Amino acid sequence: MTNESQPATATSTAQAIQGIIGVVFGVGMLWFLIGGGVENKVAKDAEAQYSIAARSGTAIDRCVHAGFVAAAYLQAKDETSYQKWKSRESSDCSIAGVPR
């Protein structure tokens, strides 16, 4: 055998590795986008915003932001967290004098 077949083999191996990496990356992105990754991140961000509002805002701010968090968990289809935040929204809104 001559060395002429080695560059072709190296090229096809590199292409196979790139293909595998592409498939793994594609599956990961698909899981993140379809599997709830984005919605769960949005819900966690909404919780962080609620915490800021609870520390620095008014009772009405807490009421409004608790509703945002509940809506984010509804979008993420996380019923347990949704119910928890609806309860907190009701409590915070009652304290703020806003009936729910």
BAVO-734020 format. One record per residue (C-alpha): x, y, z. Coordinates in steps of 0.05 Angstrom, whole numbers. Layout:
BEGIN
<r><xx>X</xx><yy>Y</yy><zz>Z</zz></r>
...
end
This chain:
BEGIN
<r><xx>0</xx><yy>0</yy><zz>0</zz></r>
<r><xx>22</xx><yy>70</yy><zz>-13</zz></r>
<r><xx>13</xx><yy>132</yy><zz>31</zz></r>
<r><xx>-37</xx><yy>160</yy><zz>-19</zz></r>
<r><xx>-96</xx><yy>125</yy><zz>16</zz></r>
<r><xx>-80</xx><yy>156</yy><zz>84</zz></r>
<r><xx>-103</xx><yy>227</yy><zz>69</zz></r>
<r><xx>-170</xx><yy>201</yy><zz>43</zz></r>
<r><xx>-179</xx><yy>158</yy><zz>106</zz></r>
<r><xx>-162</xx><yy>217</yy><zz>152</zz></r>
<r><xx>-211</xx><yy>262</yy><zz>114</zz></r>
<r><xx>-267</xx><yy>211</yy><zz>118</zz></r>
<r><xx>-254</xx><yy>200</yy><zz>193</zz></r>
<r><xx>-255</xx><yy>275</yy><zz>206</zz></r>
<r><xx>-321</xx><yy>281</yy><zz>167</zz></r>
<r><xx>-351</xx><yy>223</yy><zz>206</zz></r>
<r><xx>-331</xx><yy>256</yy><zz>272</zz></r>
<r><xx>-360</xx><yy>323</yy><zz>249</zz></r>
<r><xx>-424</xx><yy>287</yy><zz>230</zz></r>
<r><xx>-430</xx><yy>254</yy><zz>297</zz></r>
<r><xx>-417</xx><yy>320</yy><zz>333</zz></r>
<r><xx>-470</xx><yy>353</yy><zz>289</zz></r>
<r><xx>-522</xx><yy>300</yy><zz>306</zz></r>
<r><xx>-507</xx><yy>304</yy><zz>381</zz></r>
<r><xx>-512</xx><yy>380</yy><zz>379</zz></r>
<r><xx>-576</xx><yy>377</yy><zz>339</zz></r>
<r><xx>-609</xx><yy>328</yy><zz>387</zz></r>
<r><xx>-587</xx><yy>370</yy><zz>446</zz></r>
<r><xx>-617</xx><yy>433</yy><zz>416</zz></r>
<r><xx>-681</xx><yy>396</yy><zz>398</zz></r>
<r><xx>-688</xx><yy>370</yy><zz>470</zz></r>
<r><xx>-676</xx><yy>440</yy><zz>498</zz></r>
<r><xx>-726</xx><yy>474</yy><zz>452</zz></r>
<r><xx>-780</xx><yy>421</yy><zz>452</zz></r>
<r><xx>-767</xx><yy>387</yy><zz>518</zz></r>
<r><xx>-782</xx><yy>447</yy><zz>561</zz></r>
<r><xx>-713</xx><yy>476</yy><zz>569</zz></r>
<r><xx>-733</xx><yy>545</yy><zz>547</zz></r>
<r><xx>-798</xx><yy>547</yy><zz>587</zz></r>
<r><xx>-764</xx><yy>523</yy><zz>650</zz></r>
<r><xx>-710</xx><yy>576</yy><zz>643</zz></r>
<r><xx>-763</xx><yy>629</yy><zz>634</zz></r>
<r><xx>-798</xx><yy>605</yy><zz>697</zz></r>
<r><xx>-733</xx><yy>607</yy><zz>737</zz></r>
<r><xx>-719</xx><yy>677</yy><zz>711</zz></r>
<r><xx>-789</xx><yy>698</yy><zz>732</zz></r>
<r><xx>-776</xx><yy>671</yy><zz>802</zz></r>
<r><xx>-712</xx><yy>712</yy><zz>806</zz></r>
<r><xx>-750</xx><yy>774</yy><zz>785</zz></r>
<r><xx>-803</xx><yy>759</yy><zz>838</zz></r>
<r><xx>-748</xx><yy>756</yy><zz>890</zz></r>
<r><xx>-722</xx><yy>824</yy><zz>870</zz></r>
<r><xx>-793</xx><yy>853</yy><zz>872</zz></r>
<r><xx>-805</xx><yy>821</yy><zz>940</zz></r>
<r><xx>-742</xx><yy>853</yy><zz>968</zz></r>
<r><xx>-747</xx><yy>921</yy><zz>936</zz></r>
<r><xx>-819</xx><yy>932</yy><zz>913</zz></r>
<r><xx>-888</xx><yy>943</yy><zz>941</zz></r>
<r><xx>-941</xx><yy>892</yy><zz>958</zz></r>
<r><xx>-972</xx><yy>904</yy><zz>890</zz></r>
<r><xx>-905</xx><yy>889</yy><zz>857</zz></r>
<r><xx>-903</xx><yy>822</yy><zz>893</zz></r>
<r><xx>-975</xx><yy>808</yy><zz>872</zz></r>
<r><xx>-960</xx><yy>823</yy><zz>799</zz></r>
<r><xx>-895</xx><yy>785</yy><zz>796</zz></r>
<r><xx>-924</xx><yy>724</yy><zz>831</zz></r>
<r><xx>-975</xx><yy>723</yy><zz>774</zz></r>
<r><xx>-918</xx><yy>726</yy><zz>723</zz></r>
<r><xx>-884</xx><yy>667</yy><zz>756</zz></r>
<r><xx>-949</xx><yy>627</yy><zz>757</zz></r>
<r><xx>-960</xx><yy>642</yy><zz>683</zz></r>
<r><xx>-888</xx><yy>620</yy><zz>667</zz></r>
<r><xx>-899</xx><yy>553</yy><zz>702</zz></r>
<r><xx>-965</xx><yy>545</yy><zz>665</zz></r>
<r><xx>-928</xx><yy>555</yy><zz>600</zz></r>
<r><xx>-876</xx><yy>504</yy><zz>622</zz></r>
<r><xx>-932</xx><yy>455</yy><zz>638</zz></r>
<r><xx>-907</xx><yy>447</yy><zz>710</zz></r>
<r><xx>-973</xx><yy>439</yy><zz>747</zz></r>
<r><xx>-943</xx><yy>431</yy><zz>817</zz></r>
<r><xx>-903</xx><yy>496</yy><zz>812</zz></r>
<r><xx>-961</xx><yy>530</yy><zz>778</zz></r>
<r><xx>-1008</xx><yy>514</yy><zz>836</zz></r>
<r><xx>-955</xx><yy>536</yy><zz>887</zz></r>
<r><xx>-947</xx><yy>603</yy><zz>852</zz></r>
<r><xx>-1022</xx><yy>614</yy><zz>843</zz></r>
<r><xx>-1028</xx><yy>605</yy><zz>918</zz></r>
<r><xx>-972</xx><yy>654</yy><zz>930</zz></r>
<r><xx>-1004</xx><yy>703</yy><zz>880</zz></r>
<r><xx>-1070</xx><yy>698</yy><zz>917</zz></r>
<r><xx>-1036</xx><yy>711</yy><zz>984</zz></r>
<r><xx>-993</xx><yy>768</yy><zz>958</zz></r>
<r><xx>-1052</xx><yy>801</yy><zz>923</zz></r>
<r><xx>-1095</xx><yy>794</yy><zz>985</zz></r>
<r><xx>-1041</xx><yy>830</yy><zz>1025</zz></r>
<r><xx>-1038</xx><yy>883</yy><zz>971</zz></r>
<r><xx>-1113</xx><yy>892</yy><zz>974</zz></r>
<r><xx>-1123</xx><yy>866</yy><zz>903</zz></r>
<r><xx>-1178</xx><yy>812</yy><zz>901</zz></r>
<r><xx>-1164</xx><yy>750</yy><zz>860</zz></r>
end
